[in-house]
Amino acid sequence: MAIQSSIVTRDVDKLAAPTGNIYETVVIISKRAKQIAVNLKEELNNKLAEFATTVDNLEEVFENREQIEISKFYERMPKPTSTATEEFLEGKLNYRYRSELDEVPEN
């Protein structure tokens, strides 16, 4: 089994092309990555909640193989930033710029 490299060289010009600005691209990708991370964390917590026990018996906690397998599965998944970058490069992300009408007035 080959281990995939977590470091991928990206062409900055290719990343910046859709927005015209690399910093705008980074903001779009980071916001999407945060959405993905929150969803994955919620999903993982829901699955692990099924194994929650009220007993503080360490032996039971360490022997729960199914819980360990679920955790390992999520550890092996691609990182949210990698997923968000791929989505951006494939044109799967919808984004828009705030207009003056969208701005929230300060009180």
C-alpha distances in whole Angstrom, upper triangle without the diagonal:
4,7,9,13,15,18,19,22,25,28,31,33,31,31,34,36,36,38,39,39,35,37,37,34,32,35,34,30,30,33,30,27,30,30,27,26,29,28,25,27,29,27,25,28,30,27,27,31,31,30,33,35,39,38,37,36,33,32,31,29,27,26,26,22,22,23,20,18,20,20,16,15,18,16,13,15,16,19,23,24,21,22,25,25,23,26,29,27,27,31,30,32,36,38,41,43,46,49,53,53,50,51,52,55,55,58
4,6,9,12,15,16,19,21,25,27,30,28,28,31,33,33,35,36,36,32,34,34,31,30,32,31,27,28,31,28,25,28,29,25,25,28,28,24,26,29,27,25,29,30,28,28,32,32,32,34,37,40,40,38,37,34,33,33,31,28,28,28,24,24,25,22,20,21,20,17,16,18,16,13,15,15,17,21,21,18,20,23,22,21,24,26,25,25,29,28,30,34,35,39,41,44,47,50,51,48,49,50,53,53,56
4,6,9,12,13,17,19,23,25,28,26,25,29,31,31,33,34,33,30,31,32,28,27,29,29,25,25,28,26,22,25,26,23,22,26,25,22,24,27,25,23,26,28,26,26,30,31,30,32,35,38,38,36,35,32,32,32,29,27,27,26,23,23,23,20,18,19,18,15,15,16,13,10,12,12,14,18,18,16,17,21,20,19,22,24,23,24,27,27,28,32,33,37,39,41,45,48,49,45,46,47,50,50,53
4,6,9,10,13,16,19,22,25,23,22,25,27,28,29,31,29,26,27,28,25,23,26,25,21,22,25,22,20,22,24,20,20,24,23,20,22,26,24,23,26,28,26,27,30,31,31,33,36,39,39,37,37,34,34,33,31,29,29,28,25,25,24,22,20,20,19,16,15,15,13,10,11,10,12,15,15,12,14,17,16,15,19,21,20,20,24,23,25,28,30,33,35,38,41,44,45,42,43,44,47,48,50
4,5,7,11,13,17,19,22,21,20,23,25,26,28,29,27,24,25,26,23,21,24,24,20,20,23,22,19,22,23,20,20,24,24,21,23,26,25,24,27,29,28,28,32,33,32,34,37,40,40,38,38,35,35,35,32,30,31,30,27,27,26,24,22,22,20,18,17,17,14,12,13,11,12,15,14,11,14,17,15,15,19,20,19,20,23,23,24,28,29,32,34,36,40,43,44,41,41,42,46,46,49
4,6,10,12,16,18,21,20,18,21,24,24,25,26,25,21,22,23,20,18,21,21,17,17,20,19,15,18,20,17,17,20,21,19,20,23,23,22,24,27,26,26,29,31,31,32,35,38,38,37,37,34,34,34,31,29,30,29,27,26,25,23,21,21,19,17,16,15,13,11,11,9,9,12,11,9,12,14,13,13,17,18,17,19,22,22,22,25,26,29,31,33,37,40,41,38,38,39,42,42,45
4,7,9,13,15,18,17,16,19,21,23,23,24,22,19,20,22,19,17,20,20,16,17,20,19,16,19,21,19,19,22,23,21,23,26,26,25,27,30,29,29,33,34,34,35,38,41,42,40,40,37,38,37,34,33,34,33,31,30,29,26,25,25,22,20,20,19,16,15,15,12,11,13,11,9,13,15,13,13,17,17,16,19,21,22,22,25,26,29,30,33,36,39,40,37,37,39,42,42,45
4,6,10,12,15,14,13,16,18,20,21,22,20,17,19,20,17,15,19,19,15,16,20,19,16,20,22,19,20,23,24,22,24,27,27,26,29,31,31,31,34,36,36,38,41,43,44,43,43,40,41,40,37,35,37,35,33,32,31,29,27,26,25,23,22,20,18,17,16,12,12,14,12,9,12,14,11,11,15,15,13,16,19,20,20,23,24,27,28,31,34,37,39,36,36,38,41,42,45
4,7,9,12,12,11,14,16,18,20,20,18,15,17,19,16,15,19,19,16,17,21,20,18,21,23,22,22,26,27,25,27,30,30,30,32,35,34,35,38,40,40,41,44,47,48,46,46,43,44,44,40,39,40,39,37,36,35,32,31,30,28,26,25,24,22,20,19,16,15,17,14,12,15,15,12,13,16,15,13,16,19,20,21,24,24,27,28,31,34,37,39,36,36,38,41,42,45
4,6,9,8,8,11,13,14,16,16,15,12,14,16,13,12,16,16,13,15,19,18,17,20,22,21,21,25,26,25,27,30,30,30,32,34,34,35,38,40,40,42,45,47,49,47,48,45,46,45,42,41,42,40,38,37,36,34,32,31,29,28,26,25,23,22,20,16,16,16,13,11,14,13,10,11,14,12,10,14,16,18,18,21,21,23,24,28,31,33,35,33,33,35,38,39,43
4,5,5,6,9,10,13,14,14,13,11,14,15,12,13,17,17,15,17,20,20,19,22,24,23,24,27,28,28,30,33,33,33,36,38,38,39,41,43,44,45,48,51,52,51,51,49,50,49,45,44,46,44,42,41,39,37,36,35,33,31,30,28,27,25,24,20,19,19,16,14,16,16,12,13,15,13,11,14,16,18,18,21,21,23,24,27,30,33,35,33,33,36,38,39,43
4,5,5,6,9,11,12,11,10,7,10,12,10,10,14,14,13,15,18,18,18,21,23,23,24,27,28,28,30,32,33,33,35,37,38,39,41,43,44,45,48,51,52,51,52,49,50,49,46,45,47,45,43,42,40,38,37,36,34,33,31,29,28,27,25,21,20,19,15,15,17,15,12,14,16,13,11,15,16,18,18,20,19,21,21,24,27,30,32,30,30,33,35,36,40
4,5,5,6,9,10,9,9,8,12,13,11,12,16,16,15,18,20,20,20,23,25,25,26,29,30,30,32,34,35,36,38,40,40,41,44,46,47,48,51,54,55,54,55,52,54,53,49,48,50,48,46,44,43,41,40,38,37,36,34,32,31,30,27,24,23,22,18,18,19,17,14,15,17,14,12,15,15,18,18,20,19,20,21,24,26,29,31,30,30,33,36,37,40
4,6,5,8,10,10,11,9,13,13,10,12,15,15,14,17,19,18,19,22,23,23,24,27,28,28,30,32,33,33,36,38,38,39,42,44,45,46,49,52,54,52,53,51,52,51,47,47,48,46,44,42,41,39,38,36,35,33,32,30,29,27,25,21,21,20,17,15,17,15,11,12,14,11,8,11,12,15,15,17,17,19,20,24,26,29,31,29,30,33,36,37,41
4,6,7,8,9,9,7,10,10,7,9,12,11,10,13,15,15,15,18,20,19,21,24,25,25,27,29,30,31,33,35,35,36,39,41,42,43,46,49,50,49,50,48,49,48,45,44,46,43,41,40,38,37,35,34,32,31,29,27,27,25,23,19,18,17,13,13,14,12,9,10,11,8,7,11,11,14,13,15,15,17,18,21,24,27,29,26,27,30,33,34,37
4,6,6,5,5,4,8,8,6,9,11,11,11,14,16,16,17,20,21,21,23,26,26,27,29,31,32,33,35,37,38,39,41,43,44,45,49,51,53,51,53,51,52,51,47,47,49,46,45,43,41,40,39,37,35,34,33,30,30,29,26,22,21,19,16,16,17,15,12,14,14,11,10,13,13,15,14,15,14,15,16,19,21,24,26,25,25,28,31,32,36
4,6,5,7,8,11,11,9,12,14,13,14,17,18,18,19,22,23,23,25,28,28,29,31,33,34,35,37,39,39,41,43,45,46,47,51,53,55,54,55,53,54,53,50,49,51,48,46,45,43,42,40,38,37,36,34,32,32,31,28,24,23,22,19,18,19,16,13,14,15,11,10,12,11,15,14,15,14,15,16,20,22,25,27,25,26,29,32,34,37
4,6,8,9,12,10,8,12,13,11,12,15,16,16,18,20,21,21,24,26,26,27,29,31,31,33,35,36,37,39,41,43,45,45,49,51,53,53,54,52,53,52,48,48,50,47,45,43,42,41,39,37,36,36,33,31,31,30,27,24,23,20,18,18,17,15,13,13,13,9,9,11,9,12,11,11,11,12,13,17,19,22,24,22,24,27,30,32,35
4,5,7,9,7,6,10,11,10,11,14,15,15,17,19,20,21,23,25,26,27,29,31,32,33,35,36,38,39,41,43,45,45,49,51,53,52,54,52,54,52,49,49,50,48,46,44,42,42,40,38,37,36,34,32,32,31,28,25,23,21,18,19,19,15,14,15,14,11,11,14,12,14,12,12,10,10,10,14,16,19,21,20,21,24,27,28,32
4,7,9,8,8,12,13,12,14,17,18,18,20,22,23,24,26,28,29,30,32,34,35,36,38,40,41,42,44,46,48,48,52,54,56,55,56,54,56,55,51,51,53,50,49,47,45,44,43,41,39,39,37,34,34,33,31,27,25,23,20,21,21,18,16,18,17,14,14,16,15,17,16,16,14,14,13,16,18,21,23,22,23,26,28,30,34
4,5,5,6,9,10,11,13,14,16,17,18,20,22,23,24,26,28,29,30,32,34,35,36,38,40,41,42,45,46,46,50,52,54,53,54,52,54,53,49,49,51,48,47,45,43,42,41,39,37,37,36,33,32,32,29,26,24,22,18,19,20,17,15,18,17,14,14,17,16,18,16,16,14,14,13,16,18,20,23,22,22,25,27,28,32
4,5,5,6,9,10,10,12,14,15,16,18,20,21,22,24,26,27,28,30,31,32,34,36,37,38,40,42,44,44,47,49,51,50,51,49,51,50,46,46,48,45,44,43,40,39,38,36,34,34,33,30,29,29,26,23,21,19,15,16,18,15,12,15,16,12,13,16,16,18,16,17,15,16,15,18,20,23,25,23,23,26,28,29,33
4,5,5,6,9,10,10,12,14,15,16,19,20,21,23,25,26,27,29,30,31,33,35,36,37,38,41,42,42,46,47,49,48,50,47,49,48,45,45,47,45,44,42,40,39,38,36,34,34,33,29,29,29,26,23,20,18,15,17,18,15,13,17,17,14,15,18,17,19,16,17,14,15,14,16,18,21,23,21,21,23,25,26,29
4,5,5,6,9,10,11,13,14,15,17,19,20,21,23,25,26,27,29,30,32,33,35,36,38,40,42,42,45,47,49,48,50,48,50,48,45,45,47,45,43,42,39,39,38,35,34,34,32,29,29,29,26,23,21,18,15,17,18,14,13,16,15,12,14,17,15,16,13,13,11,11,10,13,15,18,20,18,18,20,23,24,28
4,5,5,6,8,10,11,12,14,16,17,18,20,21,22,24,26,27,28,30,32,33,34,36,38,40,40,44,46,48,47,48,46,48,47,43,43,45,42,41,39,37,36,35,33,31,31,30,27,26,26,23,20,18,15,12,14,14,11,9,12,12,9,10,13,12,13,11,12,10,12,12,15,18,21,23,20,21,23,26,27,31
4,5,5,6,8,10,10,12,14,15,16,18,20,21,22,24,25,26,28,30,31,32,34,36,38,38,41,43,45,44,45,43,45,44,40,40,42,40,39,37,35,34,33,31,29,29,28,24,24,24,21,18,16,13,10,12,13,10,9,13,13,10,12,15,15,15,13,14,12,14,14,16,20,22,24,21,21,23,26,27,30
4,6,5,6,9,10,11,12,14,15,17,19,20,21,23,24,26,27,29,30,31,33,35,37,37,40,42,44,43,45,43,45,43,40,40,42,40,39,37,35,34,34,31,29,29,28,25,25,25,22,19,17,14,11,14,15,11,11,15,14,11,14,17,15,16,12,13,11,12,12,13,17,19,21,18,18,20,23,23,27
4,6,5,6,9,10,11,13,14,16,17,19,20,22,23,25,26,28,29,30,32,34,36,36,40,42,44,43,45,43,45,43,40,40,42,39,38,36,34,33,33,30,28,29,27,24,24,24,21,18,16,13,11,13,13,9,9,12,11,8,11,14,12,12,9,9,7,10,10,13,16,19,20,17,18,20,23,24,28
4,6,5,6,9,10,11,12,14,15,16,18,20,21,22,24,26,27,28,30,32,34,34,38,40,42,41,42,40,42,41,37,37,39,36,35,33,31,30,29,27,25,25,24,21,21,21,18,15,12,9,7,9,9,6,6,9,9,7,10,12,12,11,9,11,10,13,14,16,20,23,24,21,21,23,27,27,31
4,5,5,6,9,10,10,12,14,15,16,18,20,21,22,24,26,26,28,31,32,32,36,37,39,38,40,38,40,39,35,35,37,35,34,32,30,29,28,26,24,24,23,20,20,20,18,15,12,9,7,10,11,8,9,12,12,11,13,16,15,15,12,14,12,15,15,17,21,23,24,21,21,22,25,26,29
4,5,5,6,9,10,11,13,14,15,17,19,20,21,23,25,26,27,30,31,31,35,37,39,38,40,38,40,39,35,36,38,35,34,32,30,30,29,26,24,25,24,20,21,22,19,17,14,10,9,13,12,9,11,14,12,11,15,16,15,14,11,12,10,12,13,15,18,21,21,18,18,19,23,23,26
4,5,5,6,9,10,11,12,14,16,17,18,20,21,23,24,26,28,30,30,34,36,38,38,39,38,39,37,34,35,36,33,32,30,28,28,27,24,23,23,21,18,19,20,16,14,12,8,8,10,9,6,9,11,9,9,13,14,13,11,8,10,10,13,15,16,20,23,23,20,21,22,25,26,29
4,5,5,6,9,10,10,12,14,15,16,18,20,21,22,24,26,28,28,32,34,36,35,36,35,36,35,31,32,33,31,30,28,25,25,24,21,20,20,19,15,16,16,13,11,8,5,5,8,7,5,8,11,10,10,13,15,15,13,11,14,13,17,18,20,23,26,27,23,23,24,28,28,31
4,5,5,6,9,10,10,12,14,15,16,18,20,21,22,25,26,26,30,32,34,33,35,33,35,33,30,31,32,30,29,27,25,25,24,21,20,21,20,16,17,18,15,14,11,7,8,11,11,9,12,14,13,14,17,18,18,16,14,15,15,17,18,19,23,25,26,22,22,22,26,26,28
4,6,5,6,9,10,11,12,14,15,17,19,20,21,24,25,26,29,31,34,33,35,34,35,33,30,31,33,30,29,27,24,25,24,21,20,21,19,16,17,19,15,14,12,8,10,13,11,9,13,14,13,14,17,18,17,14,12,13,13,16,18,19,22,25,25,21,22,22,25,26,28
4,6,5,6,9,10,11,12,14,15,17,18,20,22,24,24,28,30,33,32,34,32,33,31,28,29,30,27,26,24,22,22,21,18,17,18,16,13,14,15,12,11,9,6,8,10,8,8,11,13,11,13,16,16,16,14,12,15,15,19,21,22,25,28,28,24,25,26,29,30,32
4,5,5,6,9,10,10,12,14,15,16,18,20,22,22,26,28,30,29,31,29,31,29,25,26,28,25,24,22,20,20,19,16,15,16,15,11,12,14,11,11,8,6,9,11,10,10,13,15,14,16,19,19,20,17,16,18,18,21,23,24,27,30,30,26,26,26,30,30,32
4,6,5,6,9,10,10,12,14,15,16,19,21,21,24,26,28,28,30,29,31,29,25,26,28,25,25,23,20,21,21,17,16,18,17,13,15,17,14,14,12,9,12,15,13,13,16,18,17,18,21,22,22,19,17,18,19,21,23,23,27,29,29,25,25,25,28,28,30
4,5,5,6,9,10,11,12,14,15,17,19,20,24,26,28,28,30,29,31,28,25,26,27,24,24,21,19,20,19,16,15,17,15,12,14,16,13,14,12,10,13,15,13,13,17,17,16,18,21,21,21,18,16,18,19,22,24,24,28,30,30,26,27,26,30,31,32
4,5,5,6,8,10,11,12,14,16,18,18,22,25,27,27,28,26,28,26,22,23,24,21,21,18,16,16,16,12,11,13,12,8,11,12,10,11,10,9,12,14,12,13,16,17,16,19,21,21,22,19,18,20,21,24,26,27,31,33,33,29,30,30,33,34,35
4,5,5,6,9,10,10,12,15,16,16,20,22,24,24,25,24,26,23,20,21,23,20,20,18,15,16,16,12,11,13,13,9,11,14,12,13,12,11,14,16,15,16,19,20,19,21,24,24,25,22,21,23,23,26,28,28,32,34,34,30,30,30,33,33,34
4,5,5,6,9,10,10,13,15,15,19,21,23,24,25,25,26,24,21,22,24,20,21,18,15,17,17,13,13,16,15,12,14,17,15,16,15,14,17,19,17,18,21,22,21,23,26,26,26,23,21,23,24,26,28,28,32,34,33,29,30,29,32,32,34
4,6,5,6,9,10,12,14,15,19,21,24,24,25,24,26,23,20,22,22,19,19,16,13,15,15,11,11,14,12,10,13,15,13,15,15,14,17,19,16,18,21,21,20,23,26,25,25,22,22,23,25,28,30,30,34,36,35,31,32,32,35,36,37
4,5,5,6,8,10,12,13,16,19,21,21,22,21,22,20,17,18,19,16,15,13,10,12,12,8,8,11,10,8,10,13,12,14,14,14,18,19,17,19,22,22,22,24,27,27,27,24,24,26,27,30,32,33,36,38,38,34,35,34,37,37,39
4,5,5,6,9,10,10,14,16,19,19,20,20,21,19,16,18,19,16,16,14,11,13,14,10,10,13,13,11,13,16,15,18,17,16,20,22,20,21,25,25,25,27,30,30,30,27,26,28,29,31,33,33,37,39,38,34,34,33,36,36,37
4,6,5,7,10,10,14,16,19,20,21,21,22,19,17,19,20,16,17,14,12,14,15,11,12,15,14,13,16,18,17,20,19,18,22,23,22,23,26,26,25,28,31,30,31,27,26,28,29,32,34,34,37,39,38,35,35,34,37,37,38
4,5,6,8,10,13,17,19,19,20,20,20,17,15,17,17,13,14,11,9,11,11,8,9,13,12,11,14,16,16,19,19,19,23,23,22,23,27,26,26,29,31,30,31,28,28,30,31,34,36,37,40,42,41,37,38,37,41,41,42
4,5,5,7,11,14,15,16,17,16,17,14,12,14,14,11,12,10,7,10,11,8,8,12,12,11,14,16,16,20,20,20,23,24,23,25,28,28,28,31,33,33,33,30,30,32,33,36,38,38,42,44,43,39,39,38,41,41,42
4,5,5,9,11,14,15,17,17,18,15,13,16,16,13,15,13,10,13,14,12,12,16,16,15,17,20,20,23,22,22,26,27,26,27,30,31,30,33,35,35,35,32,31,33,34,37,38,38,42,43,42,39,39,38,41,40,41
4,6,9,12,14,16,17,17,18,14,13,16,15,12,13,11,9,13,14,11,13,16,16,16,19,21,21,24,24,24,28,29,27,29,32,32,31,34,37,36,37,33,33,35,36,39,41,41,44,46,45,41,42,41,44,44,44
4,6,10,11,13,13,13,14,10,9,12,12,8,11,9,7,11,12,11,12,15,16,16,18,21,21,24,25,25,29,30,28,30,33,33,33,36,38,38,39,35,35,37,38,41,43,43,47,48,48,44,44,43,46,46,46
4,7,9,10,12,13,14,11,9,13,13,11,14,13,10,13,15,14,14,17,18,18,20,23,23,26,26,26,30,31,30,31,34,35,34,37,39,39,40,37,36,38,39,41,43,43,46,48,47,43,43,42,44,44,44
4,5,7,9,11,12,9,9,12,13,11,15,14,12,15,18,17,17,20,21,21,23,26,26,30,29,30,33,34,33,35,38,39,38,41,43,43,44,41,40,42,42,45,47,46,50,51,50,46,46,45,47,47,47
4,6,9,12,13,11,11,15,16,15,18,18,16,18,21,20,20,23,25,24,26,29,30,33,32,32,35,37,36,37,41,41,41,43,46,46,46,43,42,44,44,47,48,48,51,52,51,47,47,45,48,47,47
4,6,9,10,9,9,13,14,13,17,18,16,18,21,21,21,23,25,25,26,29,31,34,33,34,37,38,38,39,42,43,43,45,48,48,49,45,45,46,47,49,51,51,54,55,54,51,50,48,51,50,50
4,6,9,8,8,11,13,13,17,18,16,17,21,21,20,22,25,25,25,28,30,33,32,33,36,37,37,39,41,42,42,45,47,47,48,45,44,46,47,49,50,50,53,55,54,50,50,48,50,49,49
4,5,6,7,9,10,12,15,17,15,16,20,20,20,22,25,25,25,28,30,33,33,34,37,38,38,40,42,43,43,46,48,48,49,46,46,48,48,51,52,52,56,57,57,53,53,51,53,52,53
4,5,5,6,9,10,14,16,14,14,18,19,18,19,22,23,22,25,28,31,30,32,35,36,36,38,40,41,41,44,46,46,47,45,44,46,47,50,51,51,55,56,56,52,52,50,53,52,52
4,5,5,6,9,12,15,14,14,17,18,18,19,22,23,23,26,28,31,31,33,36,37,37,39,41,42,42,45,47,47,48,46,45,48,49,52,53,54,57,59,58,55,54,53,56,55,55
4,6,5,6,10,12,11,12,15,16,16,18,21,21,22,24,26,30,30,32,35,35,35,37,40,40,40,43,45,45,46,44,43,46,47,50,51,52,55,57,56,53,52,51,54,53,54
4,6,6,9,11,9,10,13,14,13,15,18,18,19,21,23,27,27,28,31,32,32,34,36,37,37,40,42,42,43,41,40,43,43,46,48,48,52,54,53,49,49,48,51,50,51
4,6,8,11,9,9,12,14,13,14,17,18,18,20,23,26,26,28,31,31,31,34,36,36,37,40,41,42,43,41,41,43,44,47,49,49,53,55,55,51,51,50,52,52,53
4,6,9,9,9,11,14,14,15,17,19,19,21,23,27,28,30,33,33,32,35,37,37,38,41,42,42,44,41,42,44,45,49,50,51,55,57,56,53,53,52,55,54,55
4,6,6,7,9,10,11,13,15,16,17,19,21,25,25,27,30,30,30,32,35,35,35,38,40,39,41,38,39,41,42,46,48,48,52,54,53,50,50,49,52,52,53
4,5,5,6,9,10,10,12,14,15,16,19,22,24,26,29,29,28,31,33,33,33,36,38,37,39,37,37,40,41,45,47,48,51,54,53,50,50,49,52,52,54
4,5,5,6,9,10,11,13,14,16,17,21,22,24,27,27,26,29,31,31,31,34,36,35,37,34,34,37,39,42,44,45,49,51,51,47,48,47,50,50,52
4,5,5,6,9,10,11,13,15,16,20,20,22,25,25,25,27,30,29,30,33,34,34,36,33,33,35,37,40,42,43,47,49,48,44,45,44,47,47,48
4,5,5,6,9,10,11,12,15,18,19,21,24,24,24,26,29,28,29,32,34,33,35,33,33,36,37,40,42,43,47,49,49,45,46,45,48,48,49
4,5,5,6,9,10,11,13,16,18,20,23,23,22,25,27,26,27,30,32,31,33,31,31,34,36,39,42,43,46,49,49,45,45,45,48,49,50
4,5,5,7,9,10,11,15,16,18,21,21,20,23,25,25,25,28,30,29,31,28,28,31,33,36,38,39,43,46,45,41,42,42,45,45,47
4,5,5,6,9,10,14,14,16,19,19,19,21,24,24,24,27,29,29,31,28,28,31,32,35,37,38,42,44,44,40,41,40,44,43,45
4,5,5,6,9,12,13,16,19,18,18,21,23,23,24,27,28,28,30,28,28,31,33,36,38,40,43,46,46,42,42,42,46,46,47
4,5,5,7,10,12,14,18,17,16,19,21,20,21,24,25,25,27,25,26,29,30,34,36,38,41,44,44,40,41,41,44,45,47
4,5,5,9,10,11,15,14,14,16,19,19,19,22,24,24,25,23,23,26,27,31,33,34,38,41,41,37,37,37,41,41,43
4,6,8,9,11,14,14,14,17,19,19,20,23,24,24,26,24,24,27,29,32,34,35,39,41,42,38,38,38,42,42,44
4,7,9,12,14,13,13,16,18,17,19,22,22,22,25,23,24,27,29,32,34,36,40,42,43,39,40,40,43,44,46
4,6,9,11,10,10,13,15,14,15,18,19,19,21,19,20,23,25,29,31,33,36,39,39,36,37,37,41,41,43
4,6,8,6,7,10,11,11,12,15,16,16,19,17,18,21,22,26,28,30,34,37,37,34,34,35,39,39,42
4,5,5,6,9,10,11,13,14,16,17,19,17,17,20,21,24,26,28,32,34,35,31,32,33,36,36,39
4,5,5,6,8,10,10,12,14,15,16,15,14,17,17,21,23,24,28,31,31,28,28,29,32,33,35
4,5,5,6,9,10,10,12,14,15,14,13,16,16,20,21,23,27,29,30,27,27,28,32,32,35
4,5,5,6,9,10,11,12,14,14,14,17,18,21,23,25,29,32,33,30,30,32,35,36,39
4,5,5,6,9,10,11,12,11,11,15,16,20,22,24,28,31,32,28,29,31,34,35,38
4,5,5,6,9,10,11,9,8,12,13,16,18,21,24,27,28,25,26,27,31,32,35
4,5,5,6,9,10,10,10,13,14,17,19,22,25,28,29,26,27,29,32,33,36
4,5,5,6,9,9,10,13,15,18,21,24,27,30,31,28,30,31,35,36,39
4,6,5,6,5,6,10,12,16,18,21,24,28,28,25,27,29,33,34,37
4,5,5,6,5,9,10,13,16,19,22,25,26,24,25,27,31,32,35
4,5,8,9,12,13,16,18,22,25,28,29,27,28,31,34,36,39
4,6,8,11,14,17,20,23,26,29,30,28,29,32,35,37,40
4,6,8,10,13,16,20,22,26,26,24,26,29,32,34,38
4,7,10,13,17,20,22,26,26,23,26,28,31,33,37
4,6,10,13,16,19,23,23,20,22,24,28,30,33
4,7,11,13,16,20,19,17,19,21,25,27,30
4,7,10,13,16,17,14,16,18,22,24,27
4,7,9,13,13,11,13,16,19,22,25
4,6,10,11,9,11,14,17,19,23
4,7,8,6,7,10,13,16,19
4,5,5,7,10,13,16,19
4,5,5,9,10,13,16
4,6,8,10,13,16
4,6,9,12,15
4,6,9,12
4,6,9
4,6
4
